[in-house]
Amino acid sequence: MALKRAATDPGTDYSNAQTVKFVDEHALDQFSIIEDIMKSMAQTHYADAENLNKGPYKAMVTQPGNDKGSASKQLQPWIVDSKMTTENGKDVNVVQVWIDDTQDGQPRTIKAQMKIFASATKKADGSYKDYGVWTLNAGMGDGMSFTAEASIGPNGEAIVKVHDIESHGGGTVDSKGILDKSDTSGFGKVDFPDFSNCHSPNCTPTVTEAKYVYDANHVAIQVGSNTEFKDRNSVTDMVQRYGMYDSVTGADVLKTHSFGFPVTYTDTNGVQQFAYYGAWQGRHQLWANGATVPAGTTVTRADRNSNQTAETYKVSNTFLGDLVKRTLVTGDINDIKNIPVQIWVNINYQLQWNGSQWIKCINPDFHTFPPTCGAGSGPISDFSFLVANPNDTQKFIMISRWAPGNPPQETDYVYDPNGASGAGFYVATRNQNGGFTSTGTLYSPSNGDQMMVNIGGSIYIMYNGTSWVEKTVASFDQNTFTPTFAPANQDKPYALDLNREYYINNQGVNYVVKLTSTNPDVYDVKTELQSVANPVNVSTFIDANTIFKPQFDSTGNSTYQFITDPASPNFLKLVYATVGTNDPSAHVGDVVTQGQWGLVAYVNGVSTGTQFNWEYPSNGQNMGTITYLLNNDGSYKLLDDPIRLQAITLTNHAGESRTVALQFDGWMQGLPDLFQELQKNNFVITADIADKVINIPAGTEVVDASDTNKHYLIKPLEVSEYLNPISDPGNLDLTLATNLDLSTVPTFVDPGMGDAPQVTGVKYSEGVLVE
């Protein structure tokens, strides 16, 4: 009797999957294209015996640099022709590739020829010892090209030269670079166009020089006049992509689940275009490189081989709005430690002077003088929360009072702790930006005087492991809508409102935090999992008799109903069931055209306790916009929901345990995504950023949340390595890099490939054999 193969035995998908590591150094991104090319080429299996000298075939290849999940995935069709021949008496693998692409919205074909004399050598950890020996000539048309060559030096070092010419502003811009690397030493130099200060299409970028040198322990990187030093022995690994495999057979789950696929279609100009049909947590969309594919368009699935029948679909009408069910599972307050979150505030109250101090007067009763203050009122000794921050453009503080007169005059104030006459409220004038400027006149209150305080806009709060604080904004980038925070010693204490739900997104994982007790602080923390109503599941998604009410329901609020009848023109729409005083212009049966959050479902008047969101697009946003593909019989071609996994406990880089709820749809959702934090720090890793990294070790076994009999193994596939910064070690000399002659980089030689050969079907999709 044959022995049962284990998932980790040789020959399984799990065992065959390779882990590849790349040093991620943003200052030298111009060289990263080499590893991007190698990752893309690997998806074509060009060197496999079954493809050599067998004629052209098609592969659908994930575009380099795409690491944001299926919701933005873009695949390119490559026609590949791989041959073995001889050149100057040496064996050479000649790989010709025709790539359908777009430039400024116009289709083009990239023609690339790679001559491989020696393959790259990988180390045991998946990183590259060298890149092999090869030449590459890629022509993009209109004078654009990419040329590169790799060789192995006399001491086994890898030597790479690159030359990239791209169009910009009606002309072209050049990037040139030379890299010389080994395990123990290396150096390099690159000239590249710096677009960081370009804010218009016709801007001429500044040519910037970057160079580096390293030894066995350290690296120095100089960009322009700025030099940074990093420790090669202190590396932070960050997994960018995982694979998931059946724990018994080792089979890749992507072979049995359809999380998305590429399609082709012909646009209104008769030009063939490419798109990707995918879903994010059940929200189906058709991504076409920023274009919209009209309803009724016929699309053809582009990941089928020549032995399979071509599958065609029609594009559905677009559904505006989607109903999201929110399932909450237990989380931990430490899961959100040191994660700043933006919240919106609208705080209004009175300040009352009692003759000796200011009282925060809540719900004042104006039938008496001075007004009688309600529960929760009390003296104020710390006025830091009323001090305006000129660097924070997202939060506003308005302080005013009605001064006696006929008619009474409203006067504005600012609180200045360092005013000329001491700390206090100063009369202010409004400036053109809506802010307030002190006149230098200190306000002296009389007994019973009242001031109105209105704090609005947004603030950033964070749990620091001990308590909640409000972060101080040092600057705010309006282009990226991201803040930069002042050092932690400028944080201000912040008290959560009792029983208010705070929503915190940890780069892909939604948490709901609620303060349930004031003494001591007791937090109820939940992780939110989402599912979406669609035309197929709607009959079981909710009860047809469901009425939705706001979470904090009160007299005068509207109520809503979700239409589950396919025959209704409002199918899959949220409509008004009753109209409250808060929606004076609405009518019963109207579609709700703005988002609603935290709606509670009631069935036959009884609360189910389950909350829903109604997501509706606004201001041209895609959120809440759903598009499906239709089968030939008119039924919906639904993609598989992400595989939801039972919560597991992992360890972050700081050695702290974190409980995470994961979902897999070709990309692992639920882990911290630190891209924005790295971007704001110019892609330099810090201890604070590194501490938040959570990597899943190879072989980690996880359990399907919907079927506990299904177990999977996880394996990292692509890993970025970030070198940790250090002070100048004093032993690195950039002279070798400085002396590199960039005029020796190769120039483009047209390989004369001609038109792409006609190929039926697809052999590989994202590196997986199409069976």
N, C-alpha and C positions, 0 to 999 in steps of 0.2 A: 504494500500500500504506500502511495506517495506521501511524503511528509508535507504537512501544510506549511506554506511559505509565510514567514513572519514579515511584518511591515518593514523592518529594518534589514532584511536579508538583501544580498546583492541582487540588482536587477529590478527592484521595485521603483515606482515613481519617487518614493521618499528617498531611497538610497541614491538614485541617479541625479536628484536635484542638487545642484552645486551652490554653495554659498560663496559669493564674490564680495570682496572688500575693496573699497576705494578711499584713498586719502582725500578728504573734502576740504580743500583750501580755496576759499572764495577769491583770494587775490590772484590765484593762478587758474581761474576758470577757463582761460583760453586753451589750456592743455586738457581740460576735462572732456573736450569733444573727442579726444582719442579713445577714452574709455567708453564714452557714449557710442561711438562707432563700433567698438568691439562688442558692447552689449547688444546693439542692434544686429550686427552680423551674426552673433551667436544664435539669434532667434531664427535664422534662415537655415541652419545646419549645413552650410555650404561645404564643409569638409567631410561630411559623412559619405561613406563609400557608395551608398545608394543614390547619391546626388551627383557624384563626380562623373563627368562625361556622359550624362544621361539626358542632356538637353535642358532647356529652360523650364522653370516652374515658378509658381507664385507663392509668396509668403506675406501674411499680414503682420506688420511689425509695429510695436508700440513706439511712438516717437520718443527720442531721447529727452530726458528731463521731465517726463510726465510722471509725477509721483503723488497726485492728489486724488487718486481713486477713480472708480468707474464714472463718477459724476462729471468728470472732465476728460475722460480718456479719448485719445485720438490715435487711430491706427492708419498707417500708410501701406498701400499695396506695393510690394517689391516684386519685380520679375527678376529672377536670379538664374544665371547660367554659369556653372562652375566646371572648369576643365583643368586637367593636369596636362602639362606640356613641358618642353625644355627650352631654356634660354641660355645661350653661352655655355652649353653643356651642363646646366644645372636644372634640376626639377623645379617647376614653379606651378603653383596653383593660381590660375587666372580666373578671377571672379568678376563677372560683369553684372551690374545691377541697374535696372531702370526703375525709378521711383516717381510715382505720380504725386505731385505736390501743388501747393498754391503759393503765389507771391503777390501781395497786395490784392488779394481776392481773385486773381487770374490764375488759371491752371497752367502748369508747366511740368516738364519731365526732367528730372535730374538723371544724368547719365554718369555712372561712376565705374571705374575699372580699378581693381585692386590686384596687384601681383604679389603673391605671398611666397617667399623663398624659404622662410622658416617660421613656424607657428610660435605664438606667444607661450611663455613658460609661466605657469602658476605655482605659487607656493601652497603649502598644506593648508593655510588659513583662508585660501581663496583669493588672496591678493596677487598682483602680477610681479614676478621676478624680473621679467623683461617683456617687451611687446613683440618680439620676433623680428623678422626681417621682411619688409614689404614696401611697396610704393602705392600711392593712391592718387588718382586724378579724377576729380568730380566736377563736371561742368553743369552750371545751373542756368545758362543762357544770359543774354544781355550783359556780358562781360563779367559775370559772377562765377567764382570757382572756389573750390577747396582742394588744396594739394598738400600731401604729407608723405613723409618717408620715415621708416624705422629701421634701425640697424643695431648691431651688438658690438660694443667696443672691444678693444684688446683684453680688457680685464673683466669681461662679461657684463659691463654696464649697458643699460638700454639708452639709445640715443634716438631722439625723435625731433624732426623738424616739421613745422606746419606753416602754411601760408593760406590765409582766408581773405577773399575779396568779396565784399557784399555791397549792395546798392544802398544809397541813402541820400535823400534830398536831391535827387536828379543826378547824382554822381556815384562814386564808389569810395569805400573806405577799406583799408588794409589792416590785417592783423598778422604779425609774424612772430614766431617763437622757436626757441631751441631748448630742448630738455636733455639733460645727461644725468642718469640715475642708476644707482645700485643700492644694495641694502645698507651699506655703511657710509656712503657719501654721494653727493650729487650737487648739481648747480644748473641754473637755467636763466633765460631772459626772454621777455616777450614785450613787443610794442603793440598796444591795442587802443582802439578808439574809446575814449571815456565819455559815455552818454549821460553821466549823472547830472550834468548841468544843462542838458538839452531839454527844452520844454516846447519845442516846435518841430514839425516834420523837416524843415529846411535848415535846422541848426547844424553847424559844422562841429563835430566832436573834437575834443582835445586828444592828441595822441599822447598816451601815457606809457612810461616804461616801468615794468615790474621785473624784478630779478630776485633770485634766491640762491642760497647755498646751505648745505646741511652736512653734518657728520653723523656718527653713529648715535649721538645723543640729542643734538639740538638742530634747529633750523632758524635761519634769518631770512626774512622776507621784506624787501624794500619796494614800496610802491610810491613813485615820485620821490619825495624827500622823507617819507615816513617809513621807519624800519621797525618791524615787530620780531620778537623772538619767541620760539615755541619749543616745547619739550617733546621729543620723539618717543620717549619712554613713558609719557603720561598721556594716554590717548582715551578719548571718550568715544565709544562705539555707539552708533545710532542706527538701528535697523530701519531701512526705508521700505522694504517689501518682504512679506512672508508667503510661504506656501502652506497649505493645510491638506492633510492626507488621512485616509482611512487608517485607523490604528491597527486593524487586523491585516488588511491586504497591502497597505502602503500606497493605494491608488490615489492619485491627485483628484480632489473633489471637483476641480474645474472640468473634469471629463464627464461628470454626471449632473452638473448643475449649470443652468444657463443664467448667468448674471448679466449678460449683455453680449452684443456681437456687432461687427461692422457691416454696413450696407453701402450699396452704390445706387445712384439715381441720376437721371438726366434733368438738368435745370431748364429754365425757360429759354435759355439761349442755345439749348442743344448740347451743352457741355456736360460730360460725365463728372459727377461730384461724389464725395465720400462723406459718410456720416457714421455716427455710433449710437446704437440703441442701447440705453442703459437705464439703471434705476438707482436711486439713493434712498435707502430705507423705504422702498416701495413707491417712491415718486418717479414714475416713468417719464423719460424725456428722450428726444431725438436730437443729439448734438451734432451740428454740421459746421464746425469751425466758425461759429458766430452767426451763421446764416439761418434763416427759417425755411423749413421744407413745407411747402403748401399742403393743406389737407387734400387727400385724394391722390397724391403723388405715389406712383409705384416705385418701390425700392426692392433691391435684390440682395439677399444675404451674401456677404462676401467672404465667408469663411468655410466654404464647401469645396470638397475636392471634385475632380473631374468625373468620378464614379457616382457622385450624388446628384440627385435632381435639384436643379436650381430652385430655391425657395423665394417667392415674391410675396410682398405685403403691400397694403395700402396704408398711407398715413391717415390717422384719425383726425377728426376735428379736435381742436385744442379745448381742454377743460380748464376753465378759470376757477381756481379754488380747489382745495383738497381738505378732507376731514381726517385729522390725525388723532388716533387713540394713544393716550399716554399711560403706559404701565410702569408703576414705580416699584423698584426693589430696594432692599436695604443697602445703604452705603455707609461711609465712615467720614467724619469731619476732617480727618487727616488726609483724605484723598484729595482735598482741595486746598491744602496748605500752600501758602505763598502763590496763589493764583489770583491776580487782580481781576475784578469783574466790574463792568460798567452797570450801574443801576440808575434809573431815572427817579428824580425826587421832585416833589411839589409840597413843600412844607410852609404852612402858614400859621402864624400865631401872633399874639400881642406881647409886647414888653411893657411892664407897668412899674413905675418908680414909686416905692412905698415910703419915701422920705430919707432912706439910708442906702437902699440897694435896688437893683433891678430884679424883677420877678418875671419868670417865663409864665405867662398867663394863658392857660389853655381853656378853650370854651368859655370866654368871659360872659358874665351876665350883666348887660348894660342897664338893667333896671335900677342899679344902685350906683353910687359914686363914692369912692372909685369903684369900678366894676368888680363884681365878685368872681374870682377865678375858680375854675373847675378842677376836678381830680387830675392829679399828675402835675399840677403847677408847683413851682418852687423857685427859690433864689438861684441866680446865675453868678458864678464866680469866674468861669473860664469863657472868654468871648472869642477864642481862636476860630470857632466855626463861623463867625460873622466877618472874618477878615478876608477881603477879596484877594484872589491870586491873579495878578495881571497875566500870568503865563497860561492860565486855564480859561480857554474860550468856550468851554462846554458847560460851565456852571455859572449861574448868575445869582447875586445877592442884592435884594432890594430892601432898603430900610427907609421908612418915611413916617411922617406924622402930620396931622391936620393942625395947623397953627391958628390961634384965635384971630378973628377978623370978620369983615363983612364984604364979600363972602369969605369963609375960611380958606386958607391957603395950604396946599399940600407941599411940604418941604422934604427934600431927599437928604439922606445922611450916609456916611460911611463910618465904619468902626476902624479907628487907627490906633494900634497899641503904642505907636511911637510918635504921636502927634506933638506939635510944637507946645501945646498946653497940657501935655500929659495924655495918657490913654483915655479914650472915650469916643463919643459920637460927635462927628464933625459935619457941619452943613456941607452939602455937596451939590455940584452941578452935573448934569448929564452931558456926556460927550457924544460925538457922531456915531460911535460904535456901540452905543447903548450902555456903556460903562459909566462910572461915577468918579468925579474928581473932587477931592477935598478943597474947600475954600480956606481952610485954616481956622475957621470959627468954631470953637468948642461949644457944644450944646450943654446948658446947665438945666437939668430937669427940676420940676416942682412936684410936690406930693400929688400922686394920682395921675401924673402925665402918662400917656399911652404912646407907644410906637408900634407900627405895623412891620412885621418881618415876613418876607416871601423869599424862600430859597428854591430855585428851580433849575431845570436842565439835568445834567448827568454828573455823577461823581464815580469814583473808583474805590471800591472797598476790597479788603483782603483779610483772610484769616491767617495770622502769622504763626500759628501753632499754640498760642496762648490766648489771644483775644482778637477781636476785629478792629481794624484800623481803616481810616480813610487815607488813601495815598495822595501825596502832594504832587501835582502835575508841574514838571519843570518846563515842558514845551509840548506843543501839540502839532502834529503834521497833518495839515488839512488835505494833502494829496492822498495819503494812505489812511487817514482818519485814525491814527494811532498816537497814543500819548507816550512821552518819556517821563519817568518818575524821578523825583528828587530822592536822595539817599534815605534809608529807612529811619534815620534819626529825626526826619521831618514828618514822619507819619503822625496822624492825629487819632486819638481814640474814637471809635465809632460804636454806637449801640444799635443793635438790630431791633427793629420793631417787634414786639411780642406777637407771635402767631402769624406774622407776614411771611409769605413764601418768596424766597429769593432764588432766582434762576441763574445758575452758574454753568457756563460752557467751558469745559477743559479741553478745548481743541478737538471736538468730536464727541465728547461724553457730556450729557446734560445732567446736572445735579440740581436737586431742589432742597434748599436748606430752610429750616424754620426754627426760630427760637421758641421753645415751649415753656420755659421757666426762666425767671429772672434771678433767682437765688437758690442754688448756684446756676450758672449758665448750662442749660441742657438743650442740645441741638438735635432735631430730627432731620436726618440726612437720607435722601433717597436718590437712587440712580434712575434716570428716566429712559425707558425703551419706547420706541415709536413704531406704530403700524398705521397703514393708510387704507382707507376705503377705496375699492376699485370696482369696475363694472361687474366683476365676477364674484367677489367675496361680499358684496354689499348686503346680501340677504342674511348673512350670518354675522356681519360685522357689528350691526346694531339692531335692536328691536325696532320694527316699523312704527311702534307707538311711542318712540322716544321723543321727549321734549328736552331741549337744552336750556339751562339757566346759567347766568353768571355765577362764578364761584361764591361771591359775596352778594347773594340775591337780596334785593330789597324792593319795596313797593315802588313801582314806576319803571322798573327795568323791563326791557323787551325779552321775549323768549323766542326760541328758534326750533326749527324742524329740518331734518335732513331728508331729502327726497330720494327714496329707494326704488321708485317705480320707473323702469326703463322707458315706458311710453310717455312719461311726462317731459315737457320741454325743459324742465328744471332738474332733470335727472342728475344726481350727484351734486346738487347745489344745496347750500344752507339757505333757508328762507325764513322770513319772520312768521312765527306762529301767533304771537301777539305783539302789539306795538306799544312801547312804554313812552313815558314823557321824555325820556332821554333821546328818542328818535322821532322828533315831531314830523319829519317829512317822509317817513317810511309808511308803507301799507302792508297789511297782512298778505303774505304770498310773494312779496318782493324778495329778490336775491340779496343776500348780505354781501356788500361789496367792499368791506374792510375787514381786516383780520380780527379774530376774537380768540382770546386766550383763557384757558382755565374754565371752559364751559363744563358744567356738571350734567350728566345724563340722568334724567328722571323717566321711569317707565310706569305708566298708570299712576302718576303722582308721587311715586316713591323714589328717592334718590338711590342710584346704584353706587355712588361714591367714586365712579370712574370719570376722569376728566378728559376733555377733548380740546383740540385747537382747530380753528378754522383758518387756514392759511390762504390769503387772497393776494394776488400780485398788485403792487402799486409802484408808480414811478418807473415803469419799464422793467421792473425786476422779474426774474424767472421764478422766484420762490412762489409756489402756489399755482404754477402753470404746468399742466400735465398733458403729455401727448403719448398716444399708444400706436402700435402697429396693429393692423387688422389682417387676419387670415383671409384666404380667398372666399371662405364661406361667411365672412362678415364677423366672425368671432374675434375676440381680443387675444393677441399674442402677448401673454403676460410673462415677464421674467420671474425667476425664482427670487423669493425674499432672501435677504442675507441670512446665513446660518447663524442663529443666535446661540451663544454659548453660556453655560452656567458660569456664574461669577467665580473667579479664581484669585488667589492672592499671589502677587509677584513682588519682587524687590527692586526698588529704584536704585539709581547710581549712588545715592547716599546711604544705602543699606537699610532703608525704611520699607516696611511692608505696606503694600497698597492693594486694595481689592478693586478689581476692574471687571466690568461687564463687557465682553467682546462680541463683535459681530464680524463675519467674514463674507465678503462678496467679491473675492479676488484681491481685495485690500483689507487689511486688518483695521477695523474701526473700534475705537474705544480706548486707544492709548494716547498719551499726551503728544500732540503735534507741536513741536517747538520751533517751527519754521519762522513764525513772526517774531519770536523773541530773538532768534539768531539774526534775522534780517535787521532788526532795530539795533543790534549790537555789531553791525557790519560783519556778521558771520564769524565773530570771534567767540569761542566757547568760554564760558565763565563757570565758576564753581556753582553759582546759583542755577544756571541753566542746566549744567551737567547733572546736578542732584535730582532734577525732575525727570530725567530720562528713564524710561522703563523698556527694557528689551526682554523678549520672550526667548528663553534658551531653547536650542534645538532639542527635539524629543519631548518637549512639554506636552503632556496628554490633557486634553480638554474634553468636556462632555456637552453634547447637544442639549440645549435647554428645553427643546420640544420633545425629544426622544432620548431618554437617559440610556437606552441601549446602544446609542451611536456615540462612539468615541473617536477622537481625531488626534493626530500628532502634528505639531507645528514645527516649521523649520525656517530660519532666516535665509532669505535668498540674496538680498542686496543690503550691504552694510556700509555706511559712511563712517570714516574715522576722522575725528576732529582732534587736532593737536592742541594741548593746553598751553596757554601763554605763560611766559616766564620773563624775568629780567635778562639783560644782556649777559650771556655766559662768558663773553670776552675772548672766545676762541674761534670765531667765524669770520672769514675773509671773503668779501664779495668780488674780489678781483677777477677770479675765473669767470664769473657770470658777466661782469662788466666787459670783459674782453671777447665775449662771444660775438661773432660777426653775423648779424641777421641778414646780410645780403646773400648768404649762402643757402637760404631756404629755397626749396624747389619752386619752380614756376610751372604753371598749368600746361600740360601737353594733352591736346585733344585725343582721346583714344579712338575716335572715329567709329563709334558703336552703331550708328544708324538708329532706325526706329525700334521700339520695343517689340519683341516677338509676340505673337498671339498665343496666349496660354488659356486653357480651359480649367476652371476650378482652382481651389487653393489647397496647397499641400500642408502648410504650417500656419497656425494662427497664434501669435505671441509665443512662438517657440514650441507649441504643442502640435503634434501630428494630428491632422484632421482625418478622422477615421470614418 
